[in-house]
Amino acid sequence: MIRDRVNPPTEEEFSLILPFMQQRQWLGIMCVIAAAALWSLGGVGIKSAQAGAFAIAGLRSFFAMFVLAAALLWQQRSHRDMPIQATLARRYVWWGAASYALTMIAFTWANKLTTAANAILLQYTAPIFVAVLARPLLDEPIHRRDRWAIGGCFFGMAWFFLDRLSSSGMFGNLLAIVSGIGFAGIAVCLRADARSQSPTGGTPPSSLVLIALGNALAALCCAPAIVASLPLPGTTLWLLAGLGMLQIGVAYVLFAIGVNRVSALESTLLAMLEPILNPVWVAFVTGERPSVTALIGGAIVVGVIVWRQLGKTASV
């Protein structure tokens, strides 16, 4: 009996399982692609909104909370033994939420000061900052490939500053890097939170709670700017409602569904559609085009991130 249980499935059994596995994987792929496509609309939405950066960031997060709250309620119904209050009592969730709020505000502000391509591509240096922060904060080693990737990313980032930028454009690039550091902080806090929990399980997952809390913090921080900007044009209000509920809320829910059905490499590579599509939408709608040096720097950054992820997957 014991031997039968550990035997691999027969060819007939595998033929019955395979279609289900393929359907599950394809669902995951489509969810991640849809999430990346929605995320890529952030640049053109921010550029088109007739409001200040802080008001835009706050209202996007405010409207996103409606979708995320619904997702949390659904999760709570499925896991009644895992109360949300238990997650909110964990300090790394709050630190991660603060990092998320920093990311949202810095990215929105960067889009108002520099090109959408610069903002999104510099934010995508986040995995390199994860490698840098993981050493002192999580005691995780920095491998040889990580060191090369860190150097390559900083080399790619330097290309963004070779343009003849105004002082505001330069500050926008720096804000985009800050948003990447904030995004890295989210990943580091999620890892630290997972390590602080009992290895036997039984604790509620923190990612969705962290994202919802981060949006609440961003909306709260930007509340004065929101009040000062009122009344907003109706088109801008509808645009920001769509950005919040779809581009943030629905996108994160789709990504959460998809990432559990595909490999880490697949989710990383598919999510790379965001920095590729983001400047394309902006170019179509506003006519803004990235410079040649920004395109070179962006290609280096994206290439290095993919190369690093391929190496990590191969070593597992």
Secondary structure, DSSP 8 states (H G I E B T S, - for coil): -HHHHHS---HHHHHHHHHHHHHHHHHHHHHHHHHHHHHTTHHHHHHH-SS-HHHHHHHHHHHHHHHHHHHHHHHHHH-TTS-HHHHHT-HHHHHHHHHHHHHHHHHHHHHHHS-HHHHHHHHTTHHHHHHHHHHHHH-----HHHHHHHHHHHHHHHHHTSS---HHHHHHHHHHHHHHHHHHHHHHHHHHHHHTS-TT--S---HHHHHHHHHHHHHHHTHHHHHHH-S--HHHHHHHHHIIIIIIIIHHHHHHHHHTTS-HHHHHHHHTHHHHHHHHHHHHHH-----HHHHHHHHHHHHHHHHHHHHHHHH-
